[in-house]
Amino acid sequence: MIQTGSLQLSSNQPIETQGGDTSTFTRVTFPTPFPAGSTVVVVAQTQTFNGPETPGIRLHDVNREGFLIRFNELNLNATTRSDGRHVTETVGWIASTV
C-alpha cells in the first residue's frame, strides 16, 4: 500500500533543540489508515523555493494513521545560525509499508 499527499507548511517557531518535544509539529493524517501491525515509512521533500534559507524537514511519530512534521531550518555553519522560522512552502510526501 502506498499513499501520497502534500501540505502547506511553515514555521513561526524557534528552532527545535529539545529532543522529544513535538509541541511545534503539525499532524498529518493519512487518507486511509494502513493495516494494523504495519511498519510505515514516510519520505517528505520540499517542493517549492519560497524562502532563502534551507528548510530541514523533521518527522516524528510515524504510525499507521499518520505522522508529525515540522521545518527546522538548517544551520549553515558555526557562525551563521538559523532561528528556526521559515516561510510557507509546499511539502510533498509518500508513505508506504515495508
Buried (B, 14 or more C-beta within 10 A) or exposed (E): EEBEBEEEBBBEBEBBEEEEEBEBBBEBEBEEBBEEEBEBEBEBEBEEEEBEBBBBBBBBEBBBBBBBBBBBBEBEEEEEEBEBBBBBBEBBBEBBBE
